Amino acid sequence: MQQTIYALGFFDGVHLGHGMVLDLCQHLAEDVGAKTAAITFDRHPQSLFTPNPPPLLNTTEDRRRLIQVWAGMDHVLVLPVTEQVMGMPWQAFLEMLLQKGAAGFVCGHDFRFGHKGEGNAQKLAAFAKERNLPCYIVEEQTMDGVKISSTRIRGLIEKGDVEGANRLMGHFHIFTGKVVHGQHLGRTIGVPTANLLLPDELVKPAFGVYACRAWVDGNFYVAVTNIGTRPTVDGQGVTVEPWILDFEGDLYGKEITLEFHKFLRPERKFASLQELKQQIQQDAAQAKALLR
Protein backbone atom coordinates (compact mmCIF):
# COMPACT_ATOMS: atom_id res chain seq x y z
CA MET A 1 0.00 0.00 0.00
CA GLN A 2 1.30 3.46 -0.94
CA GLN A 3 2.40 5.38 2.15
CA THR A 4 0.68 8.77 2.23
CA ILE A 5 0.90 11.96 4.27
CA TYR A 6 -2.62 13.36 4.68
CA ALA A 7 -3.52 17.04 4.84
CA LEU A 8 -6.78 17.30 6.77
CA GLY A 9 -9.32 20.06 6.20
CA PHE A 10 -12.12 21.22 3.93
CA PHE A 11 -9.97 23.67 1.94
CA ASP A 12 -12.80 25.86 0.64
CA GLY A 13 -11.15 28.48 -1.58
CA VAL A 14 -7.72 26.87 -1.11
CA HIS A 15 -6.30 30.06 0.39
CA LEU A 16 -2.82 30.88 1.71
CA GLY A 17 -3.61 29.41 5.12
CA HIS A 18 -4.55 26.15 3.43
CA GLY A 19 -1.45 26.53 1.28
CA MET A 20 0.73 26.38 4.39
CA VAL A 21 -0.92 23.09 5.42
CA LEU A 22 -0.51 21.62 1.94
CA ASP A 23 3.09 22.85 1.64
CA LEU A 24 4.09 21.29 4.96
CA CYS A 25 2.38 18.07 3.90
CA GLN A 26 4.60 17.94 0.82
CA HIS A 27 7.78 18.66 2.79
CA LEU A 28 6.94 15.90 5.25
CA ALA A 29 6.19 13.48 2.42
CA GLU A 30 9.56 14.24 0.83
CA ASP A 31 11.29 13.54 4.15
CA VAL A 32 9.72 10.08 4.51
CA GLY A 33 9.41 9.17 0.83
CA ALA A 34 5.61 9.16 0.75
CA LYS A 35 2.87 10.51 -1.52
CA THR A 36 0.57 13.39 -0.52
CA ALA A 37 -3.21 13.53 -0.31
CA ALA A 38 -5.69 16.15 0.86
CA ILE A 39 -9.03 15.36 2.44
CA THR A 40 -12.05 17.39 1.38
CA PHE A 41 -15.83 16.89 1.14
CA ASP A 42 -18.39 16.84 -1.65
CA ARG A 43 -20.46 19.60 -0.02
CA HIS A 44 -20.26 21.89 3.00
CA PRO A 45 -20.12 19.74 6.17
CA GLN A 46 -22.71 22.02 7.79
CA SER A 47 -25.22 21.14 5.05
CA LEU A 48 -25.98 17.94 6.96
CA PHE A 49 -27.18 19.90 9.98
CA THR A 50 -28.64 23.13 8.61
CA PRO A 51 -30.73 24.00 5.53
CA ASN A 52 -28.67 27.18 5.00
CA PRO A 53 -24.96 26.35 5.18
CA PRO A 54 -22.45 29.07 4.21
CA PRO A 55 -22.03 29.37 0.42
CA LEU A 56 -18.93 27.74 -0.99
CA LEU A 57 -16.13 29.53 -2.83
CA ASN A 58 -15.58 26.67 -5.28
CA THR A 59 -17.26 23.65 -6.75
CA THR A 60 -15.79 20.32 -5.65
CA GLU A 61 -14.02 19.92 -9.00
CA ASP A 62 -12.53 23.43 -8.89
CA ARG A 63 -11.36 22.79 -5.33
CA ARG A 64 -9.77 19.54 -6.47
CA ARG A 65 -8.10 21.34 -9.37
CA LEU A 66 -6.67 24.04 -7.10
CA ILE A 67 -5.38 21.50 -4.57
CA GLN A 68 -3.61 19.48 -7.23
CA VAL A 69 -2.56 22.06 -9.83
CA TRP A 70 -1.97 25.19 -7.71
CA ALA A 71 -0.84 23.50 -4.50
CA GLY A 72 0.87 20.50 -6.13
CA MET A 73 -0.70 17.68 -4.12
CA ASP A 74 -0.61 14.15 -5.55
CA HIS A 75 -4.15 13.12 -4.65
CA VAL A 76 -7.43 14.51 -3.34
CA LEU A 77 -9.80 12.29 -1.35
CA VAL A 78 -13.35 13.64 -1.60
CA LEU A 79 -15.51 12.26 1.20
CA PRO A 80 -19.30 12.34 1.03
CA VAL A 81 -21.11 14.44 3.63
CA THR A 82 -23.36 11.72 5.04
CA GLU A 83 -24.53 10.81 8.53
CA GLN A 84 -22.28 7.76 8.40
CA VAL A 85 -19.14 9.74 7.57
CA MET A 86 -19.83 12.82 9.68
CA GLY A 87 -21.04 10.75 12.63
CA MET A 88 -17.94 8.57 12.70
CA PRO A 89 -16.02 8.66 16.01
CA TRP A 90 -12.87 10.71 15.52
CA GLN A 91 -10.64 7.73 16.28
CA ALA A 92 -12.45 5.64 13.66
CA PHE A 93 -11.95 8.41 11.10
CA LEU A 94 -8.19 8.32 11.66
CA GLU A 95 -8.12 4.52 11.67
CA MET A 96 -9.84 4.65 8.27
CA LEU A 97 -7.00 6.83 6.98
CA LEU A 98 -4.42 4.40 8.43
CA GLN A 99 -6.09 1.68 6.35
CA LYS A 100 -5.59 3.97 3.34
CA GLY A 101 -1.86 4.12 3.97
CA ALA A 102 -1.60 7.17 6.25
CA ALA A 103 2.02 7.67 7.32
CA GLY A 104 1.54 11.08 8.93
CA PHE A 105 -0.79 14.05 9.19
CA VAL A 106 -0.87 17.83 8.80
CA CYS A 107 -3.80 20.07 9.74
CA GLY A 108 -4.67 23.59 10.81
CA HIS A 109 -4.87 24.49 14.49
CA ASP A 110 -8.69 24.81 14.35
CA PHE A 111 -9.45 21.63 12.41
CA ARG A 112 -12.36 19.61 13.87
CA PHE A 113 -13.47 16.17 12.75
CA GLY A 114 -15.48 13.13 13.74
CA HIS A 115 -18.79 12.87 15.59
CA LYS A 116 -19.96 16.32 16.74
CA GLY A 117 -16.51 17.68 15.89
CA GLU A 118 -15.03 15.96 18.94
CA GLY A 119 -11.73 15.39 17.17
CA ASN A 120 -9.30 18.32 17.10
CA ALA A 121 -5.67 19.11 16.34
CA GLN A 122 -4.51 18.19 19.84
CA LYS A 123 -6.21 14.78 19.73
CA LEU A 124 -4.81 14.19 16.26
CA ALA A 125 -1.28 14.95 17.50
CA ALA A 126 -1.70 12.58 20.46
CA PHE A 127 -3.08 9.84 18.18
CA ALA A 128 -0.11 10.21 15.83
CA LYS A 129 2.39 10.20 18.72
CA GLU A 130 0.98 6.94 20.09
CA ARG A 131 1.58 5.33 16.70
CA ASN A 132 4.97 6.95 16.16
CA LEU A 133 3.72 8.91 13.15
CA PRO A 134 4.78 12.47 12.28
CA CYS A 135 2.15 15.18 12.71
CA TYR A 136 2.34 18.93 12.16
CA ILE A 137 -0.20 21.48 13.36
CA VAL A 138 -0.22 24.78 11.43
CA GLU A 139 -0.91 27.87 13.51
CA GLU A 140 -3.26 30.65 12.45
CA GLN A 141 -2.11 32.46 9.31
CA THR A 142 -2.72 36.21 8.99
CA MET A 143 -2.37 39.00 6.47
CA ASP A 144 -2.31 42.63 7.54
CA GLY A 145 -2.91 41.43 11.08
CA VAL A 146 -6.20 39.68 10.24
CA LYS A 147 -6.79 35.93 10.04
CA ILE A 148 -6.87 34.45 6.54
CA SER A 149 -10.13 32.53 6.31
CA SER A 150 -12.70 31.29 3.81
CA THR A 151 -15.29 33.43 5.62
CA ARG A 152 -13.23 36.60 5.10
CA ILE A 153 -12.65 35.76 1.43
CA ARG A 154 -16.34 35.03 0.89
CA GLY A 155 -17.22 38.47 2.22
CA LEU A 156 -14.76 40.14 -0.17
CA ILE A 157 -16.15 38.32 -3.18
CA GLU A 158 -19.72 39.18 -2.20
CA LYS A 159 -18.64 42.84 -2.26
CA GLY A 160 -16.91 42.46 -5.63
CA ASP A 161 -13.42 42.84 -4.19
CA VAL A 162 -11.90 39.95 -6.13
CA GLU A 163 -8.47 41.58 -5.99
CA GLY A 164 -8.55 41.50 -2.18
CA ALA A 165 -9.82 37.93 -2.24
CA ASN A 166 -7.09 36.90 -4.68
CA ARG A 167 -4.41 38.30 -2.34
CA LEU A 168 -5.68 36.11 0.50
CA MET A 169 -5.94 33.03 -1.70
CA GLY A 170 -2.60 33.44 -3.43
CA HIS A 171 -4.27 32.67 -6.77
CA PHE A 172 -7.17 33.98 -8.83
CA HIS A 173 -10.72 33.17 -7.82
CA ILE A 174 -12.00 30.64 -10.37
CA PHE A 175 -15.33 29.28 -11.53
CA THR A 176 -15.84 26.45 -14.01
CA GLY A 177 -19.16 25.92 -15.73
CA LYS A 178 -20.63 24.26 -18.79
CA VAL A 179 -22.02 26.52 -21.52
CA VAL A 180 -25.80 26.23 -21.90
CA HIS A 181 -28.24 27.88 -24.28
CA GLY A 182 -29.47 31.32 -23.27
CA GLN A 183 -31.58 33.98 -24.96
CA HIS A 184 -29.05 34.47 -27.80
CA LEU A 185 -29.52 38.25 -27.56
CA GLY A 186 -25.78 38.89 -27.40
CA ARG A 187 -25.31 37.65 -30.96
CA THR A 188 -27.86 40.17 -32.24
CA ILE A 189 -25.67 43.06 -31.03
CA GLY A 190 -22.33 41.55 -31.94
CA VAL A 191 -21.48 40.47 -28.39
CA PRO A 192 -21.84 36.65 -28.35
CA THR A 193 -21.68 35.76 -24.66
CA ALA A 194 -21.52 32.26 -23.23
CA ASN A 195 -24.17 31.38 -20.66
CA LEU A 196 -23.05 29.60 -17.48
CA LEU A 197 -25.33 28.68 -14.59
CA LEU A 198 -24.12 29.56 -11.09
CA PRO A 199 -24.91 26.68 -8.70
CA ASP A 200 -27.04 27.64 -5.69
CA GLU A 201 -24.42 26.40 -3.23
CA LEU A 202 -21.73 28.79 -4.50
CA VAL A 203 -21.04 32.32 -3.30
CA LYS A 204 -22.65 34.99 -5.48
CA PRO A 205 -20.11 37.68 -6.40
CA ALA A 206 -21.38 41.26 -6.40
CA PHE A 207 -23.53 41.72 -9.50
CA GLY A 208 -21.60 43.51 -12.19
CA VAL A 209 -18.91 43.19 -14.83
CA TYR A 210 -15.49 41.62 -14.26
CA ALA A 211 -12.25 41.46 -16.21
CA CYS A 212 -11.42 37.77 -16.50
CA ARG A 213 -9.26 35.29 -18.27
CA ALA A 214 -11.14 32.32 -19.73
CA TRP A 215 -9.61 28.88 -20.18
CA VAL A 216 -11.19 27.17 -23.22
CA ASP A 217 -9.87 24.00 -24.89
CA GLY A 218 -6.43 24.46 -23.36
CA ASN A 219 -6.05 28.14 -24.29
CA PHE A 220 -6.47 31.38 -22.35
CA TYR A 221 -8.50 34.31 -23.67
CA VAL A 222 -9.38 37.71 -22.26
CA ALA A 223 -13.04 37.80 -21.25
CA VAL A 224 -15.42 40.41 -19.96
CA THR A 225 -17.95 38.71 -17.68
CA ASN A 226 -21.32 39.86 -16.41
CA ILE A 227 -22.72 38.31 -13.25
CA GLY A 228 -26.29 39.11 -12.35
CA THR A 229 -29.87 39.06 -13.58
CA ARG A 230 -29.46 40.98 -16.90
CA PRO A 231 -31.99 43.73 -16.12
CA THR A 232 -31.76 45.34 -19.58
CA VAL A 233 -33.27 42.22 -21.19
CA ASP A 234 -35.52 41.26 -18.23
CA GLY A 235 -33.40 38.24 -17.38
CA GLN A 236 -34.45 35.67 -14.81
CA GLY A 237 -32.15 33.99 -12.34
CA VAL A 238 -28.48 34.65 -11.71
CA THR A 239 -26.16 33.85 -14.59
CA VAL A 240 -22.46 34.16 -15.39
CA GLU A 241 -22.04 35.44 -18.95
CA PRO A 242 -18.50 35.87 -20.31
CA TRP A 243 -17.85 37.45 -23.70
CA ILE A 244 -14.67 35.63 -24.68
CA LEU A 245 -12.70 38.03 -26.85
CA ASP A 246 -10.95 36.78 -29.99
CA PHE A 247 -12.50 33.32 -29.68
CA GLU A 248 -14.05 31.78 -32.76
CA GLY A 249 -16.09 28.60 -32.67
CA ASP A 250 -19.01 26.90 -30.99
CA LEU A 251 -18.95 27.00 -27.19
CA TYR A 252 -22.16 25.10 -26.40
CA GLY A 253 -21.54 22.14 -24.15
CA LYS A 254 -17.93 23.13 -23.47
CA GLU A 255 -16.53 23.68 -20.00
CA ILE A 256 -15.07 27.13 -19.39
CA THR A 257 -12.91 28.09 -16.42
CA LEU A 258 -12.95 31.78 -15.54
CA GLU A 259 -10.22 33.55 -13.55
CA PHE A 260 -11.55 36.72 -11.92
CA HIS A 261 -9.02 39.57 -12.01
CA LYS A 262 -10.89 42.84 -11.38
CA PHE A 263 -14.39 44.23 -10.81
CA LEU A 264 -15.07 46.80 -13.53
CA ARG A 265 -18.54 48.20 -12.79
CA PRO A 266 -21.89 47.34 -11.16
CA GLU A 267 -24.68 45.78 -13.20
CA ARG A 268 -27.32 48.27 -14.32
CA LYS A 269 -30.28 48.58 -16.68
CA PHE A 270 -29.64 50.36 -19.98
CA ALA A 271 -32.20 52.28 -22.03
CA SER A 272 -31.55 50.22 -25.15
CA LEU A 273 -29.58 47.26 -26.49
CA GLN A 274 -27.42 49.70 -28.47
CA GLU A 275 -26.45 51.53 -25.28
CA LEU A 276 -25.71 48.17 -23.65
CA LYS A 277 -23.52 47.18 -26.61
CA GLN A 278 -21.50 50.40 -26.40
CA GLN A 279 -20.89 49.87 -22.68
CA ILE A 280 -19.86 46.24 -23.16
CA GLN A 281 -17.37 47.30 -25.83
CA GLN A 282 -15.91 49.82 -23.39
CA ASP A 283 -15.73 47.06 -20.75
CA ALA A 284 -13.92 44.83 -23.24
CA ALA A 285 -11.36 47.51 -24.05
CA GLN A 286 -10.72 48.02 -20.33
CA ALA A 287 -10.35 44.27 -19.76
CA LYS A 288 -7.88 43.99 -22.64
CA ALA A 289 -5.81 46.87 -21.30
CA LEU A 290 -5.70 45.24 -17.85
CA LEU A 291 -4.92 41.69 -18.89
CA ARG A 292 -2.65 42.12 -21.91
matplotlib code that plots the C-alpha trace (Angstrom):
import matplotlib.pyplot as plt

x = [0.0, 1.3, 2.4, 0.7, 0.9, -2.6, -3.5, -6.8, -9.3, -12.1, -10.0, -12.8, -11.2, -7.7, -6.3, -2.8, -3.6, -4.6, -1.5, 0.7, -0.9, -0.5, 3.1, 4.1, 2.4, 4.6, 7.8, 6.9, 6.2, 9.6, 11.3, 9.7, 9.4, 5.6, 2.9, 0.6, -3.2, -5.7, -9.0, -12.1, -15.8, -18.4, -20.5, -20.3, -20.1, -22.7, -25.2, -26.0, -27.2, -28.6, -30.7, -28.7, -25.0, -22.5, -22.0, -18.9, -16.1, -15.6, -17.3, -15.8, -14.0, -12.5, -11.4, -9.8, -8.1, -6.7, -5.4, -3.6, -2.6, -2.0, -0.8, 0.9, -0.7, -0.6, -4.1, -7.4, -9.8, -13.4, -15.5, -19.3, -21.1, -23.4, -24.5, -22.3, -19.1, -19.8, -21.0, -17.9, -16.0, -12.9, -10.6, -12.5, -12.0, -8.2, -8.1, -9.8, -7.0, -4.4, -6.1, -5.6, -1.9, -1.6, 2.0, 1.5, -0.8, -0.9, -3.8, -4.7, -4.9, -8.7, -9.5, -12.4, -13.5, -15.5, -18.8, -20.0, -16.5, -15.0, -11.7, -9.3, -5.7, -4.5, -6.2, -4.8, -1.3, -1.7, -3.1, -0.1, 2.4, 1.0, 1.6, 5.0, 3.7, 4.8, 2.2, 2.3, -0.2, -0.2, -0.9, -3.3, -2.1, -2.7, -2.4, -2.3, -2.9, -6.2, -6.8, -6.9, -10.1, -12.7, -15.3, -13.2, -12.6, -16.3, -17.2, -14.8, -16.2, -19.7, -18.6, -16.9, -13.4, -11.9, -8.5, -8.6, -9.8, -7.1, -4.4, -5.7, -5.9, -2.6, -4.3, -7.2, -10.7, -12.0, -15.3, -15.8, -19.2, -20.6, -22.0, -25.8, -28.2, -29.5, -31.6, -29.1, -29.5, -25.8, -25.3, -27.9, -25.7, -22.3, -21.5, -21.8, -21.7, -21.5, -24.2, -23.0, -25.3, -24.1, -24.9, -27.0, -24.4, -21.7, -21.0, -22.6, -20.1, -21.4, -23.5, -21.6, -18.9, -15.5, -12.2, -11.4, -9.3, -11.1, -9.6, -11.2, -9.9, -6.4, -6.0, -6.5, -8.5, -9.4, -13.0, -15.4, -18.0, -21.3, -22.7, -26.3, -29.9, -29.5, -32.0, -31.8, -33.3, -35.5, -33.4, -34.4, -32.2, -28.5, -26.2, -22.5, -22.0, -18.5, -17.8, -14.7, -12.7, -11.0, -12.5, -14.1, -16.1, -19.0, -18.9, -22.2, -21.5, -17.9, -16.5, -15.1, -12.9, -12.9, -10.2, -11.5, -9.0, -10.9, -14.4, -15.1, -18.5, -21.9, -24.7, -27.3, -30.3, -29.6, -32.2, -31.5, -29.6, -27.4, -26.5, -25.7, -23.5, -21.5, -20.9, -19.9, -17.4, -15.9, -15.7, -13.9, -11.4, -10.7, -10.4, -7.9, -5.8, -5.7, -4.9, -2.7]
y = [0.0, 3.5, 5.4, 8.8, 12.0, 13.4, 17.0, 17.3, 20.1, 21.2, 23.7, 25.9, 28.5, 26.9, 30.1, 30.9, 29.4, 26.1, 26.5, 26.4, 23.1, 21.6, 22.8, 21.3, 18.1, 17.9, 18.7, 15.9, 13.5, 14.2, 13.5, 10.1, 9.2, 9.2, 10.5, 13.4, 13.5, 16.2, 15.4, 17.4, 16.9, 16.8, 19.6, 21.9, 19.7, 22.0, 21.1, 17.9, 19.9, 23.1, 24.0, 27.2, 26.4, 29.1, 29.4, 27.7, 29.5, 26.7, 23.6, 20.3, 19.9, 23.4, 22.8, 19.5, 21.3, 24.0, 21.5, 19.5, 22.1, 25.2, 23.5, 20.5, 17.7, 14.2, 13.1, 14.5, 12.3, 13.6, 12.3, 12.3, 14.4, 11.7, 10.8, 7.8, 9.7, 12.8, 10.7, 8.6, 8.7, 10.7, 7.7, 5.6, 8.4, 8.3, 4.5, 4.6, 6.8, 4.4, 1.7, 4.0, 4.1, 7.2, 7.7, 11.1, 14.0, 17.8, 20.1, 23.6, 24.5, 24.8, 21.6, 19.6, 16.2, 13.1, 12.9, 16.3, 17.7, 16.0, 15.4, 18.3, 19.1, 18.2, 14.8, 14.2, 14.9, 12.6, 9.8, 10.2, 10.2, 6.9, 5.3, 7.0, 8.9, 12.5, 15.2, 18.9, 21.5, 24.8, 27.9, 30.7, 32.5, 36.2, 39.0, 42.6, 41.4, 39.7, 35.9, 34.5, 32.5, 31.3, 33.4, 36.6, 35.8, 35.0, 38.5, 40.1, 38.3, 39.2, 42.8, 42.5, 42.8, 40.0, 41.6, 41.5, 37.9, 36.9, 38.3, 36.1, 33.0, 33.4, 32.7, 34.0, 33.2, 30.6, 29.3, 26.4, 25.9, 24.3, 26.5, 26.2, 27.9, 31.3, 34.0, 34.5, 38.2, 38.9, 37.7, 40.2, 43.1, 41.6, 40.5, 36.7, 35.8, 32.3, 31.4, 29.6, 28.7, 29.6, 26.7, 27.6, 26.4, 28.8, 32.3, 35.0, 37.7, 41.3, 41.7, 43.5, 43.2, 41.6, 41.5, 37.8, 35.3, 32.3, 28.9, 27.2, 24.0, 24.5, 28.1, 31.4, 34.3, 37.7, 37.8, 40.4, 38.7, 39.9, 38.3, 39.1, 39.1, 41.0, 43.7, 45.3, 42.2, 41.3, 38.2, 35.7, 34.0, 34.6, 33.9, 34.2, 35.4, 35.9, 37.5, 35.6, 38.0, 36.8, 33.3, 31.8, 28.6, 26.9, 27.0, 25.1, 22.1, 23.1, 23.7, 27.1, 28.1, 31.8, 33.5, 36.7, 39.6, 42.8, 44.2, 46.8, 48.2, 47.3, 45.8, 48.3, 48.6, 50.4, 52.3, 50.2, 47.3, 49.7, 51.5, 48.2, 47.2, 50.4, 49.9, 46.2, 47.3, 49.8, 47.1, 44.8, 47.5, 48.0, 44.3, 44.0, 46.9, 45.2, 41.7, 42.1]
z = [0.0, -0.9, 2.2, 2.2, 4.3, 4.7, 4.8, 6.8, 6.2, 3.9, 1.9, 0.6, -1.6, -1.1, 0.4, 1.7, 5.1, 3.4, 1.3, 4.4, 5.4, 1.9, 1.6, 5.0, 3.9, 0.8, 2.8, 5.3, 2.4, 0.8, 4.1, 4.5, 0.8, 0.7, -1.5, -0.5, -0.3, 0.9, 2.4, 1.4, 1.1, -1.6, 0.0, 3.0, 6.2, 7.8, 5.0, 7.0, 10.0, 8.6, 5.5, 5.0, 5.2, 4.2, 0.4, -1.0, -2.8, -5.3, -6.7, -5.7, -9.0, -8.9, -5.3, -6.5, -9.4, -7.1, -4.6, -7.2, -9.8, -7.7, -4.5, -6.1, -4.1, -5.5, -4.7, -3.3, -1.3, -1.6, 1.2, 1.0, 3.6, 5.0, 8.5, 8.4, 7.6, 9.7, 12.6, 12.7, 16.0, 15.5, 16.3, 13.7, 11.1, 11.7, 11.7, 8.3, 7.0, 8.4, 6.3, 3.3, 4.0, 6.3, 7.3, 8.9, 9.2, 8.8, 9.7, 10.8, 14.5, 14.3, 12.4, 13.9, 12.7, 13.7, 15.6, 16.7, 15.9, 18.9, 17.2, 17.1, 16.3, 19.8, 19.7, 16.3, 17.5, 20.5, 18.2, 15.8, 18.7, 20.1, 16.7, 16.2, 13.2, 12.3, 12.7, 12.2, 13.4, 11.4, 13.5, 12.4, 9.3, 9.0, 6.5, 7.5, 11.1, 10.2, 10.0, 6.5, 6.3, 3.8, 5.6, 5.1, 1.4, 0.9, 2.2, -0.2, -3.2, -2.2, -2.3, -5.6, -4.2, -6.1, -6.0, -2.2, -2.2, -4.7, -2.3, 0.5, -1.7, -3.4, -6.8, -8.8, -7.8, -10.4, -11.5, -14.0, -15.7, -18.8, -21.5, -21.9, -24.3, -23.3, -25.0, -27.8, -27.6, -27.4, -31.0, -32.2, -31.0, -31.9, -28.4, -28.3, -24.7, -23.2, -20.7, -17.5, -14.6, -11.1, -8.7, -5.7, -3.2, -4.5, -3.3, -5.5, -6.4, -6.4, -9.5, -12.2, -14.8, -14.3, -16.2, -16.5, -18.3, -19.7, -20.2, -23.2, -24.9, -23.4, -24.3, -22.4, -23.7, -22.3, -21.2, -20.0, -17.7, -16.4, -13.3, -12.4, -13.6, -16.9, -16.1, -19.6, -21.2, -18.2, -17.4, -14.8, -12.3, -11.7, -14.6, -15.4, -19.0, -20.3, -23.7, -24.7, -26.8, -30.0, -29.7, -32.8, -32.7, -31.0, -27.2, -26.4, -24.2, -23.5, -20.0, -19.4, -16.4, -15.5, -13.6, -11.9, -12.0, -11.4, -10.8, -13.5, -12.8, -11.2, -13.2, -14.3, -16.7, -20.0, -22.0, -25.2, -26.5, -28.5, -25.3, -23.6, -26.6, -26.4, -22.7, -23.2, -25.8, -23.4, -20.8, -23.2, -24.1, -20.3, -19.8, -22.6, -21.3, -17.9, -18.9, -21.9]

ax = plt.figure().add_subplot(projection="3d")
ax.plot(x, y, z, "-o")
ax.set_aspect("equal")
plt.show()
